[in-house]
Amino acid sequence: MFAFGYALVPMYRAICEALGINVLALSERRAASGSWSGRVAPVAANTQVDTSRSIVVEFDANARGPWEFRPSQRSMRVHPGEMVRVDYVFRNPQPVAMTAQAIPSYAPRQAGPHFGKVECFCFSEWTLQPGESRSWPVVFVLDPKLPRDVTTITLSYTFFEVGGRTPPAPAGGA
């Protein structure tokens, strides 16, 4: 019975590959050989990309505290539907560790729902040690349904300390 069960695995794999049922095994074989037949197949183009237009995406960074925060580039041209990556650079010049987070905003406002972030440092809080520098990515896609009158989008982040000491209320009599 054990031998029969052991023999079923290669038989099952062979049957699934022959019938095209086990898609994972077929895609692994294709990745190893480059195509179904062993010939190198052309890479399929992403049909979701609207190459008929391009949008200028500007990157902005604001720091609410004594640290450095900037985009690696100020702007780029993006086709709607195209997956794009930009990095933001952080540096903590303070002599103490800090934990901070970034909050995004978009201009014009109607661009916000069409700006899909796949990966973003703004999803989490980050701790930077004294003098530490880091570079974190933002990977995004502009929805092809973005209104045609939007030709420029500004993605702005405000980076602020989380859980920091709250300054005392101002003293004074009014």
TORPA-4810 file (N, C-alpha, C, O; in nm, 3 decimals):
<nodes>
NODE_1_0.083_-0.119_0.000_0.000_0.000_0.000_0.088_0.126_0.000_0.058_0.224_-0.069_M
NODE_2_0.196_0.122_0.078_0.287_0.236_0.083_0.351_0.260_-0.055_0.357_0.374_-0.101_F
NODE_3_0.396_0.155_-0.119_0.459_0.166_-0.251_0.360_0.220_-0.354_0.397_0.301_-0.439_A
NODE_4_0.234_0.177_-0.346_0.132_0.226_-0.439_0.111_0.377_-0.418_0.104_0.452_-0.515_F
NODE_5_0.100_0.421_-0.292_0.083_0.563_-0.262_0.202_0.644_-0.308_0.186_0.755_-0.359_G
NODE_6_0.323_0.590_-0.290_0.445_0.658_-0.332_0.450_0.671_-0.484_0.496_0.773_-0.535_Y
NODE_7_0.404_0.571_-0.557_0.405_0.571_-0.703_0.299_0.663_-0.761_0.311_0.706_-0.876_A
NODE_8_0.195_0.696_-0.685_0.088_0.782_-0.734_0.135_0.925_-0.763_0.083_0.990_-0.853_L
NODE_9_0.234_0.974_-0.687_0.277_1.113_-0.704_0.331_1.137_-0.846_0.282_1.229_-0.911_V
NODE_10_0.428_1.060_-0.896_0.474_1.087_-1.034_0.368_1.058_-1.138_0.363_1.124_-1.242_P
NODE_11_0.283_0.959_-1.113_0.175_0.930_-1.209_0.077_1.047_-1.215_0.035_1.088_-1.323_M
NODE_12_0.040_1.100_-1.099_-0.052_1.212_-1.091_0.007_1.334_-1.164_-0.063_1.401_-1.240_Y
NODE_13_0.136_1.362_-1.140_0.203_1.475_-1.203_0.204_1.459_-1.355_0.178_1.556_-1.427_R
NODE_14_0.233_1.338_-1.404_0.239_1.313_-1.548_0.101_1.330_-1.612_0.089_1.388_-1.720_A
NODE_15_-0.003_1.280_-1.546_-0.139_1.292_-1.599_-0.182_1.438_-1.602_-0.239_1.484_-1.701_I
NODE_16_-0.156_1.512_-1.493_-0.195_1.653_-1.487_-0.123_1.736_-1.593_-0.185_1.822_-1.656_C
NODE_17_0.006_1.711_-1.612_0.081_1.786_-1.713_0.030_1.753_-1.853_0.021_1.842_-1.938_E
NODE_18_-0.003_1.626_-1.878_-0.051_1.586_-2.010_-0.186_1.648_-2.041_-0.214_1.685_-2.155_A
NODE_19_-0.271_1.659_-1.939_-0.406_1.715_-1.958_-0.411_1.867_-1.940_-0.512_1.929_-1.971_L
NODE_20_-0.302_1.926_-1.890_-0.302_2.069_-1.866_-0.379_2.110_-1.744_-0.426_2.224_-1.734_G
NODE_21_-0.394_2.017_-1.649_-0.472_2.047_-1.529_-0.388_2.120_-1.426_-0.435_2.216_-1.364_I
NODE_22_-0.266_2.077_-1.406_-0.181_2.135_-1.303_-0.107_2.255_-1.363_0.004_2.240_-1.414_N
NODE_23_-0.166_2.370_-1.357_-0.113_2.489_-1.419_0.021_2.527_-1.356_0.110_2.576_-1.426_V
NODE_24_0.037_2.506_-1.226_0.162_2.541_-1.160_0.279_2.462_-1.219_0.383_2.520_-1.248_L
NODE_25_0.262_2.331_-1.238_0.370_2.250_-1.295_0.401_2.294_-1.438_0.517_2.296_-1.478_A
NODE_26_0.299_2.330_-1.515_0.322_2.376_-1.652_0.396_2.508_-1.654_0.485_2.528_-1.736_L
NODE_27_0.358_2.599_-1.566_0.426_2.729_-1.566_0.569_2.715_-1.516_0.656_2.790_-1.560_S
NODE_28_0.596_2.621_-1.425_0.733_2.598_-1.382_0.817_2.544_-1.497_0.931_2.585_-1.517_E
NODE_29_0.761_2.452_-1.574_0.832_2.395_-1.687_0.857_2.503_-1.792_0.965_2.508_-1.851_R
NODE_30_0.758_2.590_-1.815_0.774_2.696_-1.914_0.881_2.794_-1.869_0.962_2.840_-1.950_R
NODE_31_0.882_2.827_-1.740_0.983_2.920_-1.689_1.123_2.861_-1.704_1.217_2.934_-1.734_A
NODE_32_1.137_2.731_-1.683_1.268_2.668_-1.693_1.317_2.663_-1.837_1.436_2.681_-1.862_A
NODE_33_1.227_2.638_-1.933_1.269_2.623_-2.072_1.257_2.752_-2.153_1.322_2.766_-2.256_S
NODE_34_1.175_2.845_-2.107_1.153_2.968_-2.182_1.026_2.965_-2.263_0.980_3.070_-2.308_G
NODE_35_0.966_2.846_-2.285_0.839_2.837_-2.357_0.781_2.698_-2.341_0.843_2.611_-2.279_S
NODE_36_0.663_2.676_-2.396_0.598_2.545_-2.388_0.672_2.442_-2.472_0.680_2.325_-2.433_W
NODE_37_0.725_2.482_-2.584_0.786_2.387_-2.676_0.937_2.381_-2.665_1.001_2.305_-2.738_S
NODE_38_0.996_2.458_-2.576_1.141_2.462_-2.564_1.202_2.578_-2.638_1.318_2.613_-2.613_G
NODE_39_1.127_2.641_-2.730_1.175_2.760_-2.801_1.150_2.882_-2.712_1.059_2.881_-2.629_R
NODE_40_1.229_2.983_-2.731_1.211_3.105_-2.654_1.089_3.179_-2.708_1.082_3.213_-2.826_V
NODE_41_0.992_3.202_-2.619_0.869_3.270_-2.658_0.883_3.420_-2.631_0.949_3.459_-2.535_A
NODE_42_0.821_3.504_-2.713_0.827_3.647_-2.686_0.747_3.679_-2.560_0.647_3.614_-2.530_P
NODE_43_0.792_3.779_-2.486_0.724_3.821_-2.365_0.599_3.897_-2.405_0.604_3.988_-2.488_V
NODE_44_0.487_3.860_-2.345_0.360_3.927_-2.377_0.361_4.068_-2.321_0.408_4.091_-2.209_A
NODE_45_0.311_4.160_-2.396_0.302_4.300_-2.353_0.184_4.317_-2.259_0.084_4.246_-2.271_A
NODE_46_0.195_4.409_-2.167_0.086_4.440_-2.076_-0.017_4.522_-2.153_0.007_4.638_-2.185_N
NODE_47_-0.131_4.463_-2.180_-0.235_4.531_-2.257_-0.313_4.631_-2.173_-0.398_4.702_-2.225_T
NODE_48_-0.284_4.636_-2.043_-0.352_4.731_-1.955_-0.291_4.871_-1.965_-0.351_4.969_-1.920_Q
NODE_49_-0.172_4.882_-2.024_-0.102_5.010_-2.033_-0.160_5.092_-2.147_-0.170_5.045_-2.260_V
NODE_50_-0.197_5.216_-2.117_-0.249_5.309_-2.216_-0.132_5.392_-2.269_-0.099_5.496_-2.212_D
NODE_51_-0.070_5.346_-2.378_0.047_5.416_-2.433_0.008_5.540_-2.514_0.095_5.614_-2.560_T
NODE_52_-0.122_5.562_-2.531_-0.165_5.679_-2.608_-0.152_5.809_-2.529_-0.164_5.918_-2.586_S
NODE_53_-0.128_5.799_-2.399_-0.110_5.921_-2.320_-0.010_5.897_-2.208_0.015_5.783_-2.168_R
NODE_54_0.047_6.006_-2.161_0.140_5.997_-2.048_0.105_6.107_-1.949_0.061_6.216_-1.985_S
NODE_55_0.128_6.075_-1.824_0.098_6.165_-1.714_0.231_6.200_-1.647_0.315_6.113_-1.626_I
NODE_56_0.250_6.327_-1.613_0.368_6.366_-1.536_0.333_6.348_-1.389_0.236_6.407_-1.339_V
NODE_57_0.411_6.266_-1.319_0.392_6.248_-1.176_0.506_6.319_-1.106_0.623_6.286_-1.128_V
NODE_58_0.472_6.416_-1.023_0.571_6.492_-0.947_0.575_6.436_-0.805_0.472_6.397_-0.750_E
NODE_59_0.695_6.431_-0.746_0.713_6.375_-0.612_0.759_6.485_-0.518_0.851_6.561_-0.548_F
NODE_60_0.692_6.491_-0.402_0.719_6.595_-0.304_0.737_6.528_-0.168_0.677_6.424_-0.141_D
NODE_61_0.818_6.589_-0.082_0.841_6.536_0.052_0.847_6.650_0.152_0.914_6.751_0.130_A
NODE_62_0.776_6.633_0.262_0.775_6.731_0.370_0.808_6.658_0.500_0.751_6.552_0.528_N
NODE_63_0.898_6.714_0.578_0.936_6.652_0.706_0.886_6.740_0.819_0.913_6.860_0.823_A
NODE_64_0.814_6.681_0.910_0.767_6.750_1.030_0.856_6.704_1.146_0.816_6.622_1.229_R
NODE_65_0.976_6.759_1.149_1.072_6.721_1.252_1.213_6.741_1.200_1.232_6.777_1.084_G
NODE_66_1.312_6.716_1.286_1.452_6.742_1.248_1.517_6.624_1.176_1.617_6.571_1.224_P
NODE_67_1.463_6.582_1.063_1.524_6.475_0.983_1.514_6.511_0.837_1.441_6.603_0.799_W
NODE_68_1.587_6.437_0.756_1.591_6.464_0.613_1.505_6.361_0.540_1.510_6.242_0.572_E
NODE_69_1.428_6.407_0.445_1.333_6.323_0.373_1.315_6.383_0.234_1.276_6.499_0.222_F
NODE_70_1.343_6.303_0.129_1.331_6.355_-0.008_1.309_6.241_-0.106_1.348_6.127_-0.080_R
NODE_71_1.247_6.271_-0.221_1.236_6.169_-0.325_1.369_6.157_-0.400_1.446_6.252_-0.405_P
NODE_72_1.394_6.041_-0.457_1.518_6.021_-0.533_1.513_6.096_-0.666_1.618_6.125_-0.724_S
NODE_73_1.394_6.129_-0.713_1.378_6.210_-0.834_1.255_6.297_-0.817_1.163_6.262_-0.742_Q
NODE_74_1.253_6.409_-0.885_1.144_6.507_-0.867_1.019_6.475_-0.947_0.908_6.508_-0.905_R
NODE_75_1.035_6.409_-1.065_0.918_6.379_-1.147_0.953_6.269_-1.248_1.070_6.237_-1.269_S
NODE_76_0.849_6.213_-1.308_0.866_6.115_-1.416_0.739_6.111_-1.500_0.631_6.147_-1.453_M
NODE_77_0.754_6.066_-1.624_0.638_6.047_-1.714_0.593_5.902_-1.700_0.675_5.810_-1.705_R
NODE_78_0.463_5.883_-1.684_0.406_5.751_-1.661_0.287_5.730_-1.754_0.205_5.821_-1.771_V
NODE_79_0.277_5.612_-1.813_0.158_5.576_-1.890_0.058_5.513_-1.794_0.097_5.430_-1.711_H
NODE_80_-0.071_5.549_-1.801_-0.170_5.481_-1.718_-0.165_5.329_-1.740_-0.159_5.282_-1.854_P
NODE_81_-0.168_5.255_-1.630_-0.161_5.109_-1.636_-0.021_5.055_-1.620_-0.003_4.935_-1.597_G
NODE_82_0.080_5.141_-1.631_0.220_5.100_-1.620_0.261_5.094_-1.472_0.230_5.185_-1.396_E
NODE_83_0.330_4.986_-1.431_0.378_4.976_-1.294_0.511_5.049_-1.285_0.602_5.025_-1.364_M
NODE_84_0.521_5.139_-1.186_0.636_5.227_-1.174_0.689_5.225_-1.030_0.613_5.203_-0.936_V
NODE_85_0.820_5.247_-1.017_0.881_5.252_-0.884_0.961_5.382_-0.871_1.031_5.424_-0.963_R
NODE_86_0.948_5.444_-0.754_1.029_5.559_-0.718_1.073_5.538_-0.573_0.998_5.481_-0.494_V
NODE_87_1.193_5.583_-0.539_1.244_5.568_-0.403_1.242_5.702_-0.331_1.258_5.808_-0.391_D
NODE_88_1.221_5.693_-0.200_1.233_5.809_-0.113_1.347_5.781_-0.016_1.363_5.669_0.033_Y
NODE_89_1.427_5.885_0.011_1.545_5.871_0.095_1.518_5.940_0.229_1.468_6.052_0.235_V
NODE_90_1.554_5.870_0.337_1.534_5.920_0.473_1.669_5.923_0.544_1.755_5.838_0.520_F
NODE_91_1.686_6.020_0.632_1.805_6.023_0.717_1.768_6.084_0.851_1.701_6.187_0.858_R
NODE_92_1.813_6.017_0.956_1.790_6.065_1.092_1.919_6.129_1.143_2.008_6.056_1.186_N
NODE_93_1.932_6.262_1.140_2.054_6.326_1.187_2.058_6.343_1.339_2.158_6.393_1.392_P
NODE_94_1.953_6.303_1.409_1.945_6.321_1.552_2.035_6.222_1.626_2.071_6.119_1.569_Q
NODE_95_2.072_6.251_1.750_2.154_6.158_1.828_2.071_6.048_1.895_2.125_5.968_1.971_P
NODE_96_1.941_6.045_1.868_1.853_5.943_1.927_1.772_5.874_1.816_1.751_5.931_1.709_V
NODE_97_1.728_5.752_1.845_1.643_5.680_1.750_1.507_5.749_1.742_1.464_5.813_1.837_A
NODE_98_1.442_5.734_1.628_1.309_5.792_1.612_1.221_5.695_1.534_1.270_5.619_1.450_M
NODE_99_1.093_5.697_1.562_0.996_5.619_1.488_0.903_5.718_1.419_0.851_5.811_1.481_T
NODE_100_0.884_5.696_1.288_0.806_5.791_1.211_0.722_5.719_1.107_0.741_5.600_1.080_A
NODE_101_0.629_5.793_1.049_0.544_5.740_0.943_0.513_5.853_0.847_0.516_5.971_0.883_Q
NODE_102_0.483_5.816_0.723_0.451_5.915_0.620_0.304_5.902_0.581_0.248_5.792_0.575_A
NODE_103_0.243_6.015_0.556_0.104_6.021_0.513_0.102_6.082_0.371_0.157_6.190_0.350_I
NODE_104_0.038_6.012_0.275_0.035_6.065_0.139_-0.080_6.162_0.114_-0.182_6.159_0.184_P
NODE_105_-0.062_6.246_0.015_-0.171_6.328_-0.036_-0.148_6.345_-0.186_-0.036_6.331_-0.236_S
NODE_106_-0.257_6.376_-0.258_-0.253_6.383_-0.404_-0.313_6.515_-0.451_-0.408_6.567_-0.392_Y
NODE_107_-0.255_6.567_-0.557_-0.312_6.684_-0.623_-0.306_6.658_-0.773_-0.202_6.617_-0.823_A
NODE_108_-0.413_6.681_-0.844_-0.545_6.723_-0.799_-0.616_6.612_-0.721_-0.581_6.494_-0.731_P
NODE_109_-0.713_6.652_-0.645_-0.783_6.561_-0.555_-0.844_6.442_-0.631_-0.843_6.331_-0.579_R
NODE_110_-0.897_6.463_-0.751_-0.963_6.355_-0.824_-0.866_6.246_-0.868_-0.909_6.138_-0.909_Q
NODE_111_-0.734_6.271_-0.859_-0.634_6.170_-0.897_-0.618_6.063_-0.789_-0.579_5.950_-0.819_A
NODE_112_-0.648_6.095_-0.664_-0.629_6.004_-0.552_-0.687_5.864_-0.572_-0.616_5.766_-0.554_G
NODE_113_-0.815_5.852_-0.609_-0.873_5.719_-0.627_-0.812_5.640_-0.743_-0.831_5.519_-0.752_P
NODE_114_-0.741_5.707_-0.832_-0.682_5.641_-0.949_-0.534_5.611_-0.930_-0.467_5.562_-1.022_H
NODE_115_-0.482_5.640_-0.811_-0.341_5.620_-0.781_-0.330_5.495_-0.694_-0.349_5.503_-0.572_F
NODE_116_-0.299_5.382_-0.754_-0.295_5.255_-0.681_-0.154_5.221_-0.638_-0.066_5.198_-0.721_G
NODE_117_-0.131_5.218_-0.507_0.001_5.182_-0.455_0.007_5.032_-0.429_-0.077_4.977_-0.358_K
NODE_118_0.107_4.966_-0.488_0.130_4.824_-0.468_0.219_4.803_-0.348_0.198_4.712_-0.268_V
NODE_119_0.319_4.889_-0.334_0.413_4.884_-0.222_0.443_5.027_-0.183_0.465_5.112_-0.269_E
NODE_120_0.445_5.053_-0.052_0.472_5.189_-0.007_0.524_5.189_0.136_0.473_5.117_0.222_C
NODE_121_0.625_5.269_0.160_0.677_5.285_0.295_0.573_5.347_0.387_0.584_5.337_0.509_F
NODE_122_0.472_5.412_0.329_0.369_5.479_0.409_0.272_5.379_0.474_0.189_5.419_0.555_C
NODE_123_0.282_5.251_0.438_0.194_5.151_0.497_0.234_5.116_0.640_0.155_5.057_0.714_F
NODE_124_0.356_5.153_0.681_0.407_5.112_0.813_0.479_5.226_0.883_0.515_5.326_0.821_S
NODE_125_0.500_5.208_1.013_0.587_5.297_1.089_0.729_5.243_1.078_0.749_5.122_1.067_E
NODE_126_0.828_5.333_1.080_0.968_5.294_1.064_1.051_5.356_1.175_1.029_5.471_1.213_W
NODE_127_1.147_5.279_1.226_1.240_5.329_1.326_1.376_5.347_1.262_1.430_5.255_1.201_T
NODE_128_1.430_5.466_1.276_1.564_5.496_1.225_1.655_5.524_1.343_1.621_5.603_1.432_L
NODE_129_1.768_5.460_1.344_1.867_5.479_1.449_1.941_5.611_1.427_1.932_5.668_1.318_Q
NODE_130_2.013_5.661_1.529_2.087_5.787_1.512_2.181_5.782_1.392_2.262_5.690_1.380_P
NODE_131_2.170_5.880_1.304_2.255_5.889_1.186_2.222_5.792_1.075_2.289_5.793_0.971_G
NODE_132_2.120_5.709_1.092_2.087_5.607_0.991_2.019_5.670_0.869_1.936_5.759_0.882_E
NODE_133_2.057_5.620_0.751_1.993_5.659_0.626_1.929_5.536_0.565_1.986_5.427_0.571_S
NODE_134_1.813_5.553_0.506_1.742_5.443_0.441_1.678_5.494_0.314_1.651_5.614_0.299_R
NODE_135_1.655_5.402_0.222_1.585_5.432_0.099_1.470_5.333_0.088_1.492_5.212_0.095_S
NODE_136_1.348_5.384_0.071_1.231_5.299_0.065_1.152_5.326_-0.063_1.144_5.441_-0.107_W
NODE_137_1.095_5.220_-0.122_1.025_5.237_-0.250_0.877_5.269_-0.236_0.812_5.241_-0.135_P
NODE_138_0.827_5.328_-0.343_0.684_5.339_-0.368_0.664_5.277_-0.506_0.721_5.325_-0.604_V
NODE_139_0.584_5.171_-0.513_0.553_5.107_-0.640_0.405_5.136_-0.665_0.321_5.106_-0.581_V
NODE_140_0.375_5.194_-0.780_0.237_5.236_-0.804_0.196_5.215_-0.950_0.280_5.195_-1.038_F
NODE_141_0.065_5.220_-0.970_0.004_5.211_-1.103_-0.105_5.317_-1.109_-0.185_5.330_-1.017_V
NODE_142_-0.108_5.392_-1.218_-0.218_5.486_-1.240_-0.327_5.412_-1.315_-0.302_5.349_-1.417_L
NODE_143_-0.448_5.420_-1.264_-0.562_5.354_-1.327_-0.587_5.415_-1.465_-0.593_5.538_-1.478_D
NODE_144_-0.601_5.331_-1.569_-0.630_5.385_-1.703_-0.760_5.465_-1.710_-0.781_5.540_-1.805_P
NODE_145_-0.846_5.451_-1.610_-0.971_5.528_-1.606_-0.951_5.668_-1.550_-1.048_5.742_-1.530_K
NODE_146_-0.825_5.705_-1.524_-0.795_5.840_-1.479_-0.852_5.939_-1.581_-0.829_5.922_-1.701_L
NODE_147_-0.925_6.042_-1.535_-0.982_6.137_-1.631_-0.877_6.194_-1.725_-0.765_6.224_-1.684_P
NODE_148_-0.913_6.209_-1.851_-0.819_6.253_-1.954_-0.770_6.396_-1.930_-0.662_6.432_-1.978_R
NODE_149_-0.846_6.478_-1.858_-0.801_6.615_-1.835_-0.691_6.624_-1.729_-0.633_6.731_-1.710_D
NODE_150_-0.662_6.514_-1.659_-0.553_6.513_-1.561_-0.424_6.478_-1.635_-0.408_6.366_-1.684_V
NODE_151_-0.333_6.573_-1.643_-0.207_6.551_-1.713_-0.087_6.555_-1.619_0.023_6.510_-1.654_T
NODE_152_-0.108_6.608_-1.500_-0.001_6.614_-1.399_-0.060_6.577_-1.264_-0.167_6.625_-1.226_T
NODE_153_0.011_6.491_-1.190_-0.030_6.452_-1.055_0.088_6.477_-0.963_0.202_6.445_-0.997_I
NODE_154_0.061_6.535_-0.847_0.164_6.551_-0.746_0.136_6.454_-0.633_0.030_6.459_-0.571_T
NODE_155_0.232_6.367_-0.606_0.226_6.276_-0.491_0.314_6.338_-0.384_0.435_6.351_-0.400_L
NODE_156_0.251_6.375_-0.274_0.323_6.443_-0.166_0.313_6.359_-0.039_0.207_6.307_-0.007_S
NODE_157_0.423_6.348_0.032_0.426_6.277_0.160_0.468_6.374_0.269_0.556_6.456_0.250_Y
NODE_158_0.402_6.362_0.384_0.445_6.432_0.504_0.494_6.326_0.601_0.420_6.235_0.638_T
NODE_159_0.620_6.337_0.640_0.685_6.240_0.727_0.689_6.300_0.867_0.745_6.408_0.887_F
NODE_160_0.632_6.231_0.965_0.623_6.286_1.100_0.656_6.178_1.203_0.638_6.059_1.178_F
NODE_161_0.703_6.223_1.319_0.739_6.130_1.426_0.613_6.075_1.492_0.516_6.147_1.515_E
NODE_162_0.618_5.945_1.521_0.506_5.877_1.586_0.548_5.845_1.729_0.658_5.795_1.752_V
NODE_163_0.461_5.874_1.824_0.491_5.840_1.964_0.598_5.927_2.025_0.657_5.890_2.126_G
NODE_164_0.625_6.041_1.966_0.725_6.132_2.020_0.670_6.206_2.141_0.552_6.199_2.172_G
NODE_165_0.759_6.276_2.207_0.716_6.353_2.324_0.629_6.469_2.278_0.663_6.539_2.182_R
NODE_166_0.519_6.489_2.345_0.431_6.600_2.315_0.481_6.721_2.393_0.496_6.713_2.514_T
NODE_167_0.506_6.833_2.326_0.554_6.951_2.399_0.448_7.002_2.495_0.328_6.986_2.470_P
NODE_168_0.490_7.063_2.601_0.391_7.115_2.697_0.310_7.229_2.635_0.353_7.297_2.542_P
NODE_169_0.192_7.247_2.689_0.105_7.355_2.640_0.173_7.489_2.667_0.242_7.505_2.769_A
NODE_170_0.155_7.585_2.578_0.219_7.715_2.599_0.164_7.782_2.725_0.044_7.782_2.751_P
NODE_171_0.255_7.840_2.799_0.215_7.910_2.921_0.181_8.053_2.884_0.236_8.109_2.789_A
NODE_172_0.093_8.109_2.956_0.061_8.250_2.930_-0.082_8.278_2.965_-0.166_8.189_2.964_G
NODE_173_-0.107_8.397_2.994_-0.243_8.436_3.027_-0.300_8.519_2.916_-0.236_8.612_2.866_G
NODE_174_-0.418_8.486_2.877_-0.478_8.562_2.769_-0.590_8.644_2.821_-0.654_8.716_2.744_A
</nodes>
